[in-house]
Amino acid sequence: MTRTYHWTATVSDGKHHDGESAGTVRASSEAEARAAVAAWVREDGARKNRNWTATSIELA
Protein backbone atom coordinates (compact mmCIF):
# COMPACT_ATOMS: atom_id res chain seq x y z
CA MET A 1 0.00 0.00 0.00
CA THR A 2 1.37 3.40 -0.98
CA ARG A 3 1.65 6.04 1.69
CA THR A 4 2.48 9.76 1.52
CA TYR A 5 5.52 10.75 3.60
CA HIS A 6 6.38 14.33 4.48
CA TRP A 7 10.14 14.76 4.59
CA THR A 8 12.87 17.19 5.61
CA ALA A 9 16.46 16.61 4.48
CA THR A 10 19.68 18.31 5.52
CA VAL A 11 21.69 18.98 2.36
CA SER A 12 25.48 19.11 2.05
CA ASP A 13 28.13 19.09 -0.65
CA GLY A 14 30.56 17.27 1.65
CA LYS A 15 32.38 20.47 2.64
CA HIS A 16 29.60 22.81 3.71
CA HIS A 17 26.11 22.57 5.19
CA ASP A 18 24.05 23.89 2.27
CA GLY A 19 20.68 24.04 3.99
CA GLU A 20 17.52 22.00 4.11
CA SER A 21 14.90 20.82 1.66
CA ALA A 22 11.39 19.63 2.38
CA GLY A 23 8.54 18.04 0.50
CA THR A 24 6.33 15.00 0.15
CA VAL A 25 6.91 11.63 -1.48
CA ARG A 26 4.63 8.64 -2.10
CA ALA A 27 6.21 5.29 -1.34
CA SER A 28 5.29 1.84 -0.11
CA SER A 29 7.91 1.78 2.69
CA GLU A 30 10.19 4.08 4.68
CA ALA A 31 13.23 2.62 2.92
CA GLU A 32 11.71 3.37 -0.49
CA ALA A 33 10.79 6.90 0.66
CA ARG A 34 14.34 7.57 1.91
CA ALA A 35 15.80 6.32 -1.39
CA ALA A 36 13.45 8.57 -3.36
CA VAL A 37 14.34 11.61 -1.22
CA ALA A 38 18.08 10.93 -1.57
CA ALA A 39 17.70 10.63 -5.36
CA TRP A 40 15.68 13.86 -5.51
CA VAL A 41 18.36 15.76 -3.53
CA ARG A 42 21.10 14.49 -5.89
CA GLU A 43 19.02 15.41 -8.97
CA ASP A 44 18.13 18.84 -7.58
CA GLY A 45 21.81 19.51 -6.90
CA ALA A 46 22.73 18.43 -10.43
CA ARG A 47 20.16 20.84 -11.89
CA LYS A 48 21.90 23.61 -9.93
CA ASN A 49 25.43 22.42 -10.81
CA ARG A 50 26.09 21.24 -7.25
CA ASN A 51 27.17 17.89 -5.85
CA TRP A 52 24.59 17.59 -3.06
CA THR A 53 23.75 14.65 -0.85
CA ALA A 54 21.16 14.30 1.90
CA THR A 55 23.11 13.94 5.16
CA SER A 56 19.96 13.41 7.22
CA ILE A 57 16.40 12.55 6.20
CA GLU A 58 13.43 12.87 8.55
CA LEU A 59 10.11 11.30 7.58
CA ALA A 60 6.72 12.04 9.10
CNS distance restraints for C-alpha pairs under 8 A (distance, minus, plus):
assign (resid   1 and name CA) (resid  28 and name CA) 5.61 0.50 0.50
assign (resid   2 and name CA) (resid  26 and name CA) 6.28 0.50 0.50
assign (resid   2 and name CA) (resid  27 and name CA) 5.21 0.50 0.50
assign (resid   2 and name CA) (resid  28 and name CA) 4.31 0.50 0.50
assign (resid   2 and name CA) (resid  29 and name CA) 7.67 0.50 0.50
assign (resid   3 and name CA) (resid  26 and name CA) 5.48 0.50 0.50
assign (resid   3 and name CA) (resid  27 and name CA) 5.53 0.50 0.50
assign (resid   3 and name CA) (resid  28 and name CA) 5.85 0.50 0.50
assign (resid   3 and name CA) (resid  29 and name CA) 7.63 0.50 0.50
assign (resid   4 and name CA) (resid  24 and name CA) 6.65 0.50 0.50
assign (resid   4 and name CA) (resid  25 and name CA) 5.67 0.50 0.50
assign (resid   4 and name CA) (resid  26 and name CA) 4.36 0.50 0.50
assign (resid   4 and name CA) (resid  27 and name CA) 6.50 0.50 0.50
assign (resid   5 and name CA) (resid  24 and name CA) 5.53 0.50 0.50
assign (resid   5 and name CA) (resid  25 and name CA) 5.34 0.50 0.50
assign (resid   5 and name CA) (resid  26 and name CA) 6.14 0.50 0.50
assign (resid   5 and name CA) (resid  27 and name CA) 7.40 0.50 0.50
assign (resid   5 and name CA) (resid  33 and name CA) 7.16 0.50 0.50
assign (resid   5 and name CA) (resid  59 and name CA) 6.10 0.50 0.50
assign (resid   5 and name CA) (resid  60 and name CA) 5.78 0.50 0.50
assign (resid   6 and name CA) (resid  22 and name CA) 7.58 0.50 0.50
assign (resid   6 and name CA) (resid  23 and name CA) 5.85 0.50 0.50
assign (resid   6 and name CA) (resid  24 and name CA) 4.38 0.50 0.50
assign (resid   6 and name CA) (resid  25 and name CA) 6.56 0.50 0.50
assign (resid   6 and name CA) (resid  59 and name CA) 5.71 0.50 0.50
assign (resid   6 and name CA) (resid  60 and name CA) 5.17 0.50 0.50
assign (resid   7 and name CA) (resid  22 and name CA) 5.48 0.50 0.50
assign (resid   7 and name CA) (resid  23 and name CA) 5.48 0.50 0.50
assign (resid   7 and name CA) (resid  24 and name CA) 5.85 0.50 0.50
assign (resid   7 and name CA) (resid  25 and name CA) 7.55 0.50 0.50
assign (resid   7 and name CA) (resid  37 and name CA) 7.83 0.50 0.50
assign (resid   7 and name CA) (resid  57 and name CA) 6.82 0.50 0.50
assign (resid   7 and name CA) (resid  58 and name CA) 5.48 0.50 0.50
assign (resid   7 and name CA) (resid  59 and name CA) 4.57 0.50 0.50
assign (resid   7 and name CA) (resid  60 and name CA) 6.28 0.50 0.50
assign (resid   8 and name CA) (resid  20 and name CA) 6.86 0.50 0.50
assign (resid   8 and name CA) (resid  21 and name CA) 5.74 0.50 0.50
assign (resid   8 and name CA) (resid  22 and name CA) 4.31 0.50 0.50
assign (resid   8 and name CA) (resid  23 and name CA) 6.75 0.50 0.50
assign (resid   8 and name CA) (resid  57 and name CA) 5.85 0.50 0.50
assign (resid   8 and name CA) (resid  58 and name CA) 5.25 0.50 0.50
assign (resid   8 and name CA) (resid  59 and name CA) 6.79 0.50 0.50
assign (resid   9 and name CA) (resid  20 and name CA) 5.50 0.50 0.50
assign (resid   9 and name CA) (resid  21 and name CA) 5.30 0.50 0.50
assign (resid   9 and name CA) (resid  22 and name CA) 6.26 0.50 0.50
assign (resid   9 and name CA) (resid  37 and name CA) 7.88 0.50 0.50
assign (resid   9 and name CA) (resid  54 and name CA) 5.85 0.50 0.50
assign (resid   9 and name CA) (resid  55 and name CA) 7.20 0.50 0.50
assign (resid   9 and name CA) (resid  56 and name CA) 5.48 0.50 0.50
assign (resid   9 and name CA) (resid  57 and name CA) 4.41 0.50 0.50
assign (resid   9 and name CA) (resid  58 and name CA) 6.31 0.50 0.50
assign (resid  10 and name CA) (resid  17 and name CA) 7.72 0.50 0.50
assign (resid  10 and name CA) (resid  18 and name CA) 7.80 0.50 0.50
assign (resid  10 and name CA) (resid  19 and name CA) 6.01 0.50 0.50
assign (resid  10 and name CA) (resid  20 and name CA) 4.51 0.50 0.50
assign (resid  10 and name CA) (resid  21 and name CA) 6.64 0.50 0.50
assign (resid  10 and name CA) (resid  54 and name CA) 5.60 0.50 0.50
assign (resid  10 and name CA) (resid  55 and name CA) 5.56 0.50 0.50
assign (resid  10 and name CA) (resid  56 and name CA) 5.19 0.50 0.50
assign (resid  10 and name CA) (resid  57 and name CA) 6.67 0.50 0.50
assign (resid  11 and name CA) (resid  17 and name CA) 6.36 0.50 0.50
assign (resid  11 and name CA) (resid  18 and name CA) 5.46 0.50 0.50
assign (resid  11 and name CA) (resid  19 and name CA) 5.42 0.50 0.50
assign (resid  11 and name CA) (resid  20 and name CA) 5.44 0.50 0.50
assign (resid  11 and name CA) (resid  21 and name CA) 7.07 0.50 0.50
assign (resid  11 and name CA) (resid  41 and name CA) 7.49 0.50 0.50
assign (resid  11 and name CA) (resid  52 and name CA) 6.30 0.50 0.50
assign (resid  11 and name CA) (resid  53 and name CA) 5.77 0.50 0.50
assign (resid  11 and name CA) (resid  54 and name CA) 4.73 0.50 0.50
assign (resid  11 and name CA) (resid  55 and name CA) 5.94 0.50 0.50
assign (resid  11 and name CA) (resid  56 and name CA) 7.59 0.50 0.50
assign (resid  12 and name CA) (resid  16 and name CA) 5.78 0.50 0.50
assign (resid  12 and name CA) (resid  17 and name CA) 4.71 0.50 0.50
assign (resid  12 and name CA) (resid  18 and name CA) 5.00 0.50 0.50
assign (resid  12 and name CA) (resid  19 and name CA) 7.15 0.50 0.50
assign (resid  12 and name CA) (resid  52 and name CA) 5.40 0.50 0.50
assign (resid  12 and name CA) (resid  53 and name CA) 5.60 0.50 0.50
assign (resid  12 and name CA) (resid  54 and name CA) 6.47 0.50 0.50
assign (resid  12 and name CA) (resid  55 and name CA) 6.48 0.50 0.50
assign (resid  13 and name CA) (resid  17 and name CA) 7.09 0.50 0.50
assign (resid  13 and name CA) (resid  18 and name CA) 6.95 0.50 0.50
assign (resid  13 and name CA) (resid  50 and name CA) 7.24 0.50 0.50
assign (resid  13 and name CA) (resid  51 and name CA) 5.42 0.50 0.50
assign (resid  13 and name CA) (resid  52 and name CA) 4.54 0.50 0.50
assign (resid  13 and name CA) (resid  53 and name CA) 6.25 0.50 0.50
assign (resid  14 and name CA) (resid  52 and name CA) 7.61 0.50 0.50
assign (resid  14 and name CA) (resid  53 and name CA) 7.72 0.50 0.50
assign (resid  25 and name CA) (resid  33 and name CA) 6.48 0.50 0.50
assign (resid  25 and name CA) (resid  36 and name CA) 7.46 0.50 0.50
assign (resid  25 and name CA) (resid  37 and name CA) 7.44 0.50 0.50
assign (resid  26 and name CA) (resid  33 and name CA) 6.97 0.50 0.50
assign (resid  27 and name CA) (resid  32 and name CA) 5.88 0.50 0.50
assign (resid  27 and name CA) (resid  33 and name CA) 5.25 0.50 0.50
assign (resid  28 and name CA) (resid  32 and name CA) 6.60 0.50 0.50
assign (resid  28 and name CA) (resid  33 and name CA) 7.51 0.50 0.50
assign (resid  29 and name CA) (resid  33 and name CA) 6.21 0.50 0.50
assign (resid  30 and name CA) (resid  34 and name CA) 6.10 0.50 0.50
assign (resid  30 and name CA) (resid  59 and name CA) 7.79 0.50 0.50
assign (resid  31 and name CA) (resid  35 and name CA) 6.23 0.50 0.50
assign (resid  32 and name CA) (resid  36 and name CA) 6.19 0.50 0.50
assign (resid  33 and name CA) (resid  37 and name CA) 6.19 0.50 0.50
assign (resid  34 and name CA) (resid  38 and name CA) 6.11 0.50 0.50
assign (resid  34 and name CA) (resid  57 and name CA) 6.89 0.50 0.50
assign (resid  35 and name CA) (resid  39 and name CA) 6.16 0.50 0.50
assign (resid  36 and name CA) (resid  40 and name CA) 6.12 0.50 0.50
assign (resid  37 and name CA) (resid  41 and name CA) 6.22 0.50 0.50
assign (resid  37 and name CA) (resid  54 and name CA) 7.97 0.50 0.50
assign (resid  37 and name CA) (resid  57 and name CA) 7.76 0.50 0.50
assign (resid  38 and name CA) (resid  42 and name CA) 6.37 0.50 0.50
assign (resid  38 and name CA) (resid  53 and name CA) 6.82 0.50 0.50
assign (resid  38 and name CA) (resid  54 and name CA) 5.73 0.50 0.50
assign (resid  39 and name CA) (resid  43 and name CA) 6.14 0.50 0.50
assign (resid  40 and name CA) (resid  44 and name CA) 5.93 0.50 0.50
assign (resid  41 and name CA) (resid  45 and name CA) 6.11 0.50 0.50
assign (resid  41 and name CA) (resid  52 and name CA) 6.51 0.50 0.50
assign (resid  41 and name CA) (resid  53 and name CA) 6.12 0.50 0.50
assign (resid  41 and name CA) (resid  54 and name CA) 6.29 0.50 0.50
assign (resid  42 and name CA) (resid  46 and name CA) 6.22 0.50 0.50
assign (resid  42 and name CA) (resid  51 and name CA) 6.95 0.50 0.50
assign (resid  42 and name CA) (resid  52 and name CA) 5.46 0.50 0.50
assign (resid  42 and name CA) (resid  53 and name CA) 5.70 0.50 0.50
assign (resid  42 and name CA) (resid  54 and name CA) 7.80 0.50 0.50
assign (resid  43 and name CA) (resid  47 and name CA) 6.27 0.50 0.50
assign (resid  44 and name CA) (resid  48 and name CA) 6.51 0.50 0.50
assign (resid  44 and name CA) (resid  52 and name CA) 7.99 0.50 0.50
assign (resid  45 and name CA) (resid  49 and name CA) 6.08 0.50 0.50
assign (resid  45 and name CA) (resid  50 and name CA) 4.63 0.50 0.50
assign (resid  45 and name CA) (resid  51 and name CA) 5.70 0.50 0.50
assign (resid  45 and name CA) (resid  52 and name CA) 5.12 0.50 0.50
assign (resid  46 and name CA) (resid  50 and name CA) 5.42 0.50 0.50
assign (resid  46 and name CA) (resid  51 and name CA) 6.41 0.50 0.50
assign (resid  46 and name CA) (resid  52 and name CA) 7.65 0.50 0.50
